[in-house]
Amino acid sequence: MAREIREETGLEVQVGPVLEVVTGYRWARVELVFAFRVTGGSERLSGEVAELGWFPPDALPDVRADQRGLIERQLPRASQWAGRR
C-alpha cells in the first residue's frame, strides 16, 4: 500500500492497522480501510489521481452515505493510531 500511495501521490506513508473490510453488494469488490500517517514526500499526482485533499471531519465534501459512515466509524481509531509516534 505504501508503494502504491507513493507512486500515485508522491507522499510517503506509514501504513497502520486494517480498520475495516467491506465487501460489495452489487459489484464484486473488497475495500480494505487502513489507518495511515504521512511521513514525508511531496504531493505529485499521477495520471490515475485527479485530485488530493485533506478535510477536517466536520467539513467533508459530499460523499456517498456508506463512505461517510465508514469515515465516522473509523475516524476515532485512525486518529488514535496516527497520533502515536
Sequence and secondary structure as in RCSB ss.txt:
>XXXX:A:sequence
MAREIREETGLEVQVGPVLEVVTGYRWARVELVFAFRVTGGSERLSGEVAELGWFPPDALPDVRADQRGLIERQL
PRASQWAGRR
>XXXX:A:secstr
 HHHHHHHHSEEEEEEEEEEEEE SSS  EEEEEEEEEEEE     TT        GGG     HHHHHHHHHHH
HHHHHHHH  
